[in-house]
Amino acid sequence: MRVDERIFKAYDIRGTYPDQLNEEIAYLIGGAIVNVIRGRLIAVGRDVRVSSPALERALIRGMTDAGADVVIMGVIPTDAMYFAVGKYEFDGGVMVTASHNPPEYNGFKISRAQAIPLSGDEGLPEIKRIVMSGKFRAAKTPGTVHSKEILEDYINHCLSFINIDELLPFKIAIDATNGVAGIVLERLLQYLPFKVIKLFFEPDGRFPNHLPDPMDEKNREALRQAVLKNKCDFGVIFDGDADRMFMVDEHGEFIGGDMIVAMVARKMLSIEPGATIVHNLICSKVVDEIIEKYGGKAVRSRVGHAFLKPLMRQHNAIFGGEHSGHYFFRDHWYADSGMIAFLVATDVLSQEEKKPSELIAEMDHYFRSGEINTRVSDRWRTIECVAKKVEELTGQKADRLDGITFDFGEWWFNIRPSNTEPLLRLNVEATSKELMEEKRDWILGIIEECK
């Protein structure tokens, strides 16, 4: 059997079904996971994709043949898997999902005990080696399989982050993307005072209405229209496995993930004044300013949960966030949760008694380029060339926490390499639209000279 090694990504295993990822490969992955994390009791959940049940069965067969006892969670959000691993003290957990990818994709998100994720730096290379060899170490006595219902415990856990009695009766449009979010929301919303306009709550792994990627503007169009048509206070959209959440304001305008990080940071700092909050370096300066304003300590991280989560543990940070819509909570085993972030954001809006656009306008005085990708032949050679040219032209040294970052006060930029493609990713932020566009074009010109 031939295995396409490209399925092993920076943070998970992912590929198209059935050509890159099929039942035979899932069986090998199951056994390899048990060999690597050396866990006896492992939880397994899945998303709503058409291929997920078959891949889950093969994965579990590999796990039990390697000696693990498997607890099946059924169809759950990825953040519910993290909850289960932490709450019930499992030795590890696997979520069968391809998150925001199109329906032909599937994959596996894997964590150790305490919901600590495996990544390309730790754990996944060992699994890859075993899978590529075509054989894992089988146990003399196979493991067992049991089922466990966790959604009620998970919902109560999510609700513990807010005071329900303080919520205002908002009118909200919610797009569940035909993913797993709808399953949870049908049960969660009965505890909340909101009037909800429901979009695509029916689980359908073909994602017939739009792809489950909220970062793509066209996938938010139905939500925007629903907010405007129904005169909603705001709108909310989840990705396919519901670990990410984004919002639109009362005008249907997109609220970036870093603005939600800033909103949630306010709430968490009211709970624990002086606490540490970790954010990736692509987040707007707004995040640092809000953390400072409300008495917290900000810690910058490289992009990616494999880097952010260990920093949170190191600093005992109460909260962490990324511009990409991942929000991490210390009391959620340092894992990300779109559902908890949704609840906390509604709590903030209730306390402030302001429209989302008003709250964002108070915080945000910057203009951003968005992430701009440039294809290059040699990522690091190009980055070093850009760094040298900018250092020579400005007299300032590059910050090399993740790629290169230059901060000139009124504007800053970061260039970092893609983990999987020959691309450089550029982000620029400035105090005016004109300055942002001028500097964006200047840096893009230097990239063109260097690539």
Secondary structure, DSSP 8 states (H G I E B T S, - for coil): ----GGGB-SSSEEEETTTTS-HHHHHHHHHHHHHHH--SEEEEEE-S-TTHHHHHHHHHHHHHHTT-EEEEEEE--HHHHHHHHHHTT-SEEEEE--TTS-TTEEEEEEEEGGG-B-BTTTBHHHHHHHHHHT-----SS---EEE---HHHHHHHHHTTS-GGG----EEEEE-TTSTHHHHHHHHGGGS--EEEEES-S--TT--SS-S-TTSGGGGHHHHHHHHHHT-SEEEEE-TTSS-EEEE-TTS-EE-HHHHHHHHHHHHHHHSTT-EEEEETTS-HHHHHHHHHTT-EEEEE-SSHHHHHHHHHHHT-SEEE-TTS-EEEGGGTTEE-HHHHHHHHHHHHHHHT--HHHHHHHH---EE---EEEE-S-HHHHHHHHHHHHHHHH----B-SSSEEEE-SSEEEEEEE-SSSSEEEEEEEESSHHHHHHHHHHHHHHHHHH-
